[in-house]
Amino acid sequence: MPLGGVIFDWDGVVINSATLHKKSWEMLAHELELPLPTNHFKLGFGKKNEVIIPQILQWSNNKADIIKWGKRKEELYRELGKVEGIPILNGMREFLHSLKTEKVPCVIGTSTERENLALAFSQLNIGDYFDGAICSEDVSQGKPDPEVFLKAAKIIKQNPENCVVLEDSTHGIEAAKSGGMKALGLLTTKKESELFSSGADWVINDPTMLNISLLHSLFVN
């Protein structure tokens, strides 16, 4: 089974957006005068807002509120991103360039909104490295369901078993493995033991350690 394509999670894999997301939740909580659990960000990172608001924050089970507040949170994120800038992780631009040079198809599979991607693309000028993206609006099931990655694989016309997913979250690793894909974990938000326990085929510290040979090695039995 040769390497056919690479599927990138977004937050914590391509960009370092944790601070911006954390601030935007704090701003939303202040606007709504609602409490934030102390560990909410760790529990919710990478999950859809439709899961975070009712299940983790326990703010409301009203669908209209969940949708409205989720959209407002992303608006706040983008406002912050425009002012503070959205940083790309060290090593990622070089890795993306190497994949493009070798003609390895790349696609994004993320829980974030498409507008968030557009903002980062405009700032970082990396949109041309990807053949497309599956975002929160494109799926009905969030990770650990594999829907987002299976749809991403279809964009690049690759079978799941020929794809490597780059992820930093445990539920993202679980989604990749349940979709029949290789899962390469990045230690940007979770511990090594957590990612391996979730099924990661290999774990690295950050994108500076990424190379095409490493991806090919995941397919060697």
KEKE-3310 file (N, C-alpha, C; in steps of 0.2 Angstrom, whole numbers, plus 5000, padded with zeros to 4 digits):
npx = (5004:5005:5010:4997:4991:4990:4982:4977:4974:4969:4970:4983:4990:4993:4993:4996:4985:4979:4980:4972:4959:4956:4956:4945:4934:4934:4930:4918:4911:4911:4903:4891:4889:4891:4898:4914:4921:4935:4944:4939:4945:4955:4947:4938:4946:4948:4935:4919:4909:4896:4896:4904:4897:4885:4889:4901:4903:4891:4881:4869:4856:4848:4845:4845:4852:4864:4869:4869:4878:4889:4893:4895:4906:4916:4917:4922:4935:4940:4940:4950:4961:4963:4968:4979:4986:4988:4998:5009:5014:5031:5041:5031:5027:5039:5038:5025:5029:5038:5030:5022:5032:5035:5023:5013:4997:4987:4976:4964:4956:4945:4938:4935:4928:4925:4927:4937:4948:4950:4954:4966:4973:4974:4982:4994:4997:4996:4987:4987:4994:4985:4973:4960:4947:4938:4927:4919:4906:4904:4901:4891:4894:4905:4923:4927:4921:4924:4920:4924:4937:4936:4928:4937:4947:4941:4941:4954:4954:4959:4961:4956:4965:4977:4981:4988:4985:4987:4988:4984:4976:4967:4954:4955:4965:4959:4948:4955:4960:4949:4944:4952:4964:4982:4989:4997:5004:5005:5014:5008:4997:4994:4999:5012:5009:4995:4992:4997:4990:4978:4979:4989:5000:5013:5022:5027:5037:5035:5031:5043:5050:5044:5044:5045:5050:5047:5033:5032:5037:5028:5020:5027:5028)
npy = (4994:5009:5026:5038:5050:5065:5069:5084:5089:5104:5115:5116:5108:5113:5126:5137:5140:5139:5149:5159:5153:5150:5162:5167:5160:5164:5177:5176:5169:5180:5189:5183:5181:5169:5154:5147:5131:5125:5117:5117:5120:5111:5099:5102:5105:5105:5099:5100:5115:5112:5102:5105:5116:5112:5100:5100:5113:5115:5124:5126:5116:5120:5121:5132:5142:5135:5135:5149:5154:5147:5151:5165:5163:5159:5171:5180:5173:5175:5189:5192:5185:5193:5204:5200:5191:5175:5162:5151:5134:5130:5124:5118:5125:5122:5108:5107:5112:5103:5091:5096:5097:5084:5080:5075:5072:5084:5088:5095:5091:5096:5102:5115:5131:5135:5149:5152:5145:5152:5165:5162:5157:5169:5176:5169:5163:5150:5142:5136:5125:5114:5103:5105:5106:5098:5104:5110:5113:5104:5091:5079:5072:5074:5072:5059:5052:5046:5053:5066:5064:5053:5059:5069:5061:5057:5069:5070:5059:5046:5030:5026:5018:5022:5034:5046:5053:5068:5073:5081:5078:5067:5062:5064:5056:5044:5045:5044:5031:5023:5026:5018:5023:5028:5036:5049:5057:5073:5082:5094:5098:5087:5074:5062:5048:5049:5050:5039:5029:5031:5026:5030:5028:5033:5045:5062:5077:5090:5099:5101:5089:5082:5073:5066:5053:5048:5047:5038:5027:5023:5014:5002:4986)
npz = (5000:4994:4998:4996:4998:5008:5023:5031:5048:5055:5065:5077:5069:5056:5059:5073:5083:5095:5106:5101:5099:5112:5118:5111:5116:5129:5127:5122:5132:5142:5135:5135:5148:5155:5163:5162:5162:5171:5164:5151:5138:5135:5135:5124:5113:5095:5093:5087:5088:5090:5098:5109:5116:5121:5128:5134:5139:5144:5142:5135:5128:5118:5101:5092:5100:5102:5088:5085:5095:5093:5080:5083:5091:5082:5074:5083:5085:5072:5071:5081:5075:5064:5070:5078:5070:5062:5066:5057:5060:5064:5052:5044:5032:5024:5023:5017:5005:5000:4998:4988:4978:4976:4971:4979:4984:4994:5007:5017:5033:5044:5060:5060:5054:5037:5034:5043:5038:5026:5030:5036:5025:5017:5025:5026:5014:5009:5003:4990:4991:4995:4989:4992:5005:5019:5030:5045:5041:5032:5036:5046:5057:5070:5074:5085:5074:5058:5046:5042:5037:5028:5018:5014:5009:4997:4990:4985:4978:4983:4990:5007:5014:5008:5013:5024:5039:5047:5064:5079:5090:5101:5098:5085:5080:5083:5074:5062:5062:5063:5051:5043:5040:5040:5054:5060:5074:5081:5093:5098:5106:5114:5125:5122:5126:5126:5112:5107:5113:5108:5096:5087:5073:5073:5082:5083:5088:5082:5067:5061:5060:5051:5035:5019:5018:5031:5030:5020:5027:5036:5029:5028:5033)
capx = (5000:5010:5007:4993:4990:4991:4976:4979:4970:4971:4972:4987:4994:4996:4993:4996:4979:4976:4979:4966:4953:4955:4953:4938:4929:4933:4927:4911:4908:4910:4898:4885:4889:4891:4904:4919:4924:4942:4947:4935:4948:4958:4942:4935:4950:4947:4929:4914:4906:4889:4897:4907:4893:4880:4891:4907:4902:4884:4878:4862:4854:4844:4849:4846:4857:4870:4871:4870:4884:4895:4895:4898:4913:4921:4917:4927:4941:4943:4942:4957:4966:4965:4972:4985:4989:4988:5005:5010:5019:5038:5042:5025:5028:5044:5035:5020:5032:5041:5025:5020:5037:5035:5017:5009:4991:4986:4969:4962:4950:4945:4932:4935:4924:4929:4930:4943:4953:4951:4958:4973:4976:4975:4988:5000:4998:4997:4981:4989:4997:4980:4968:4953:4946:4932:4927:4914:4900:4903:4900:4886:4897:4912:4928:4930:4918:4929:4917:4928:4943:4934:4926:4944:4951:4938:4943:4961:4953:4963:4958:4958:4971:4983:4981:4991:4982:4992:4983:4986:4971:4966:4949:4957:4968:4954:4944:4959:4961:4942:4943:4956:4970:4988:4988:5004:5002:5010:5014:5007:4992:4993:5005:5014:5006:4988:4991:4999:4984:4972:4980:4993:5005:5019:5021:5033:5036:5032:5031:5050:5052:5041:5047:5041:5052:5044:5027:5032:5039:5022:5017:5031:5026)
capy = (5000:5015:5033:5041:5057:5067:5073:5088:5092:5111:5119:5112:5104:5117:5133:5137:5144:5138:5155:5163:5150:5150:5169:5169:5157:5168:5183:5174:5168:5186:5192:5179:5181:5162:5152:5142:5126:5127:5112:5116:5121:5104:5094:5103:5107:5100:5096:5104:5119:5109:5097:5109:5121:5108:5094:5102:5119:5114:5131:5125:5111:5123:5120:5139:5145:5132:5138:5156:5155:5144:5156:5171:5162:5159:5178:5182:5170:5179:5196:5191:5183:5199:5209:5197:5186:5168:5159:5144:5130:5130:5118:5116:5128:5118:5101:5107:5113:5096:5087:5099:5096:5077:5079:5071:5076:5086:5090:5097:5088:5100:5104:5122:5133:5137:5156:5152:5143:5158:5170:5160:5157:5175:5179:5164:5162:5142:5139:5133:5118:5110:5102:5106:5105:5097:5108:5109:5114:5099:5085:5079:5069:5076:5067:5053:5049:5047:5056:5071:5061:5049:5064:5072:5056:5057:5075:5069:5053:5041:5025:5028:5015:5025:5041:5047:5059:5072:5075:5082:5077:5060:5060:5065:5050:5039:5045:5042:5024:5020:5026:5014:5027:5029:5041:5052:5062:5079:5083:5101:5099:5081:5070:5056:5042:5049:5049:5032:5025:5032:5022:5033:5024:5036:5052:5067:5083:5095:5098:5101:5082:5079:5072:5061:5047:5046:5045:5031:5022:5020:5009:4997:4981)
capz = (5000:4994:5000:4990:4999:5015:5025:5037:5052:5054:5071:5080:5065:5051:5062:5080:5084:5102:5110:5098:5101:5120:5120:5108:5120:5135:5125:5121:5139:5144:5132:5137:5155:5156:5166:5158:5166:5171:5159:5145:5132:5134:5133:5118:5107:5090:5092:5084:5093:5092:5104:5115:5119:5126:5132:5138:5143:5147:5142:5132:5123:5113:5095:5090:5104:5100:5082:5086:5099:5089:5075:5086:5094:5076:5072:5088:5083:5066:5073:5084:5070:5059:5073:5081:5065:5063:5065:5055:5064:5062:5048:5040:5025:5021:5022:5012:4998:4998:4996:4981:4973:4974:4968:4984:4985:5001:5008:5024:5036:5050:5063:5060:5049:5031:5034:5046:5033:5021:5033:5037:5018:5015:5028:5026:5007:5008:5000:4984:4993:4996:4983:4994:5012:5022:5036:5050:5038:5027:5040:5051:5063:5071:5076:5082:5068:5052:5041:5039:5033:5022:5013:5012:5004:4991:4986:4982:4974:4986:4995:5014:5016:5005:5016:5031:5043:5052:5069:5086:5095:5102:5094:5078:5079:5083:5068:5056:5062:5062:5044:5039:5037:5044:5059:5062:5079:5082:5100:5099:5111:5118:5127:5117:5128:5124:5105:5105:5116:5103:5090:5082:5070:5075:5085:5082:5092:5078:5059:5059:5060:5045:5029:5015:5020:5037:5028:5017:5032:5039:5025:5028:5038)
cpx = (5004:5006:5004:4992:4990:4985:4978:4973:4973:4974:4977:4992:4997:4997:4993:4991:4976:4975:4973:4960:4951:4952:4946:4933:4928:4929:4919:4907:4907:4904:4891:4884:4887:4898:4908:4922:4932:4946:4944:4939:4952:4953:4939:4939:4949:4940:4924:4910:4899:4890:4900:4902:4888:4883:4897:4906:4895:4880:4870:4862:4849:4847:4850:4851:4864:4873:4873:4877:4890:4897:4898:4905:4918:4922:4923:4934:4944:4944:4949:4962:4968:4969:4979:4989:4988:4994:5005:5015:5026:5039:5037:5026:5033:5041:5030:5024:5035:5036:5022:5025:5037:5028:5012:5003:4990:4979:4968:4956:4950:4938:4931:4930:4928:4931:4936:4949:4955:4955:4965:4977:4978:4981:4994:5002:5000:4992:4982:4992:4992:4975:4961:4953:4939:4932:4920:4907:4898:4901:4894:4888:4904:4917:4926:4927:4923:4926:4921:4934:4941:4932:4933:4947:4948:4940:4950:4960:4958:4959:4960:4964:4978:4985:4985:4987:4987:4987:4987:4982:4969:4960:4950:4961:4964:4950:4948:4959:4954:4941:4947:4963:4976:4987:4995:5002:5008:5009:5013:5002:4991:4999:5006:5010:4998:4987:4992:4993:4978:4973:4985:4999:5012:5018:5028:5032:5033:5033:5039:5053:5049:5045:5044:5043:5049:5037:5027:5033:5033:5018:5021:5029:5032)
cpy = (5006:5021:5036:5048:5058:5071:5077:5090:5099:5114:5114:5108:5108:5124:5132:5142:5143:5144:5159:5160:5150:5157:5170:5165:5161:5174:5182:5173:5175:5190:5189:5179:5173:5159:5147:5137:5127:5123:5112:5116:5114:5099:5095:5105:5102:5098:5102:5108:5116:5104:5101:5113:5117:5103:5096:5108:5119:5121:5130:5119:5114:5124:5127:5142:5142:5135:5145:5157:5152:5149:5162:5169:5162:5166:5181:5180:5174:5186:5196:5190:5188:5203:5206:5193:5179:5164:5152:5141:5130:5123:5116:5119:5124:5111:5102:5108:5107:5092:5089:5097:5089:5075:5074:5075:5078:5089:5091:5094:5091:5101:5111:5125:5135:5144:5156:5150:5149:5163:5168:5159:5164:5178:5175:5162:5154:5139:5134:5126:5113:5109:5103:5105:5103:5100:5107:5109:5108:5092:5085:5076:5072:5071:5065:5049:5050:5050:5061:5069:5057:5054:5068:5068:5056:5063:5074:5062:5047:5036:5027:5025:5017:5032:5041:5054:5062:5075:5077:5081:5069:5058:5060:5058:5044:5039:5043:5034:5021:5021:5022:5017:5026:5035:5043:5058:5067:5081:5091:5103:5093:5078:5064:5050:5043:5048:5042:5027:5026:5029:5025:5028:5026:5043:5056:5073:5088:5095:5099:5094:5079:5079:5067:5054:5044:5044:5039:5025:5019:5015:5002:4992:4979)
cpz = (5000:4997:4994:4991:5007:5017:5031:5041:5052:5060:5075:5076:5059:5055:5070:5083:5091:5106:5108:5100:5108:5121:5117:5113:5126:5133:5125:5128:5142:5141:5134:5144:5158:5158:5161:5163:5165:5165:5152:5138:5130:5132:5126:5112:5101:5088:5090:5089:5095:5097:5110:5119:5124:5130:5136:5142:5146:5147:5140:5128:5118:5106:5092:5094:5102:5093:5082:5090:5096:5084:5077:5089:5088:5074:5077:5086:5077:5067:5077:5079:5065:5063:5075:5076:5067:5062:5062:5059:5061:5058:5043:5033:5021:5019:5017:5005:4996:4995:4989:4976:4971:4972:4972:4985:4992:5001:5015:5027:5043:5053:5063:5054:5043:5030:5038:5042:5028:5024:5034:5030:5016:5018:5027:5018:5006:5005:4994:4985:4994:4990:4986:5002:5014:5029:5040:5046:5033:5030:5045:5057:5064:5073:5083:5076:5062:5046:5037:5035:5027:5016:5010:5007:4997:4986:4982:4978:4976:4990:5002:5016:5013:5008:5023:5033:5048:5057:5075:5092:5096:5098:5087:5075:5078:5076:5062:5056:5061:5054:5039:5037:5042:5048:5062:5067:5080:5090:5102:5104:5116:5120:5122:5119:5126:5117:5103:5108:5112:5097:5085:5080:5072:5078:5084:5086:5088:5071:5057:5058:5054:5039:5025:5016:5026:5035:5025:5022:5036:5036:5025:5034:5042)
residu = (MET:PRO:LEU:GLY:GLY:VAL:ILE:PHE:ASP:TRP:ASP:GLY:VAL:VAL:ILE:ASN:SER:ALA:THR:LEU:HIS:LYS:LYS:SER:TRP:GLU:MET:LEU:ALA:HIS:GLU:LEU:GLU:LEU:PRO:LEU:PRO:THR:ASN:HIS:PHE:LYS:LEU:GLY:PHE:GLY:LYS:LYS:ASN:GLU:VAL:ILE:ILE:PRO:GLN:ILE:LEU:GLN:TRP:SER:ASN:ASN:LYS:ALA:ASP:ILE:ILE:LYS:TRP:GLY:LYS:ARG:LYS:GLU:GLU:LEU:TYR:ARG:GLU:LEU:GLY:LYS:VAL:GLU:GLY:ILE:PRO:ILE:LEU:ASN:GLY:MET:ARG:GLU:PHE:LEU:HIS:SER:LEU:LYS:THR:GLU:LYS:VAL:PRO:CYS:VAL:ILE:GLY:THR:SER:THR:GLU:ARG:GLU:ASN:LEU:ALA:LEU:ALA:PHE:SER:GLN:LEU:ASN:ILE:GLY:ASP:TYR:PHE:ASP:GLY:ALA:ILE:CYS:SER:GLU:ASP:VAL:SER:GLN:GLY:LYS:PRO:ASP:PRO:GLU:VAL:PHE:LEU:LYS:ALA:ALA:LYS:ILE:ILE:LYS:GLN:ASN:PRO:GLU:ASN:CYS:VAL:VAL:LEU:GLU:ASP:SER:THR:HIS:GLY:ILE:GLU:ALA:ALA:LYS:SER:GLY:GLY:MET:LYS:ALA:LEU:GLY:LEU:LEU:THR:THR:LYS:LYS:GLU:SER:GLU:LEU:PHE:SER:SER:GLY:ALA:ASP:TRP:VAL:ILE:ASN:ASP:PRO:THR:MET:LEU:ASN:ILE:SER:LEU:LEU:HIS:SER:LEU:PHE:VAL:ASN)
# end
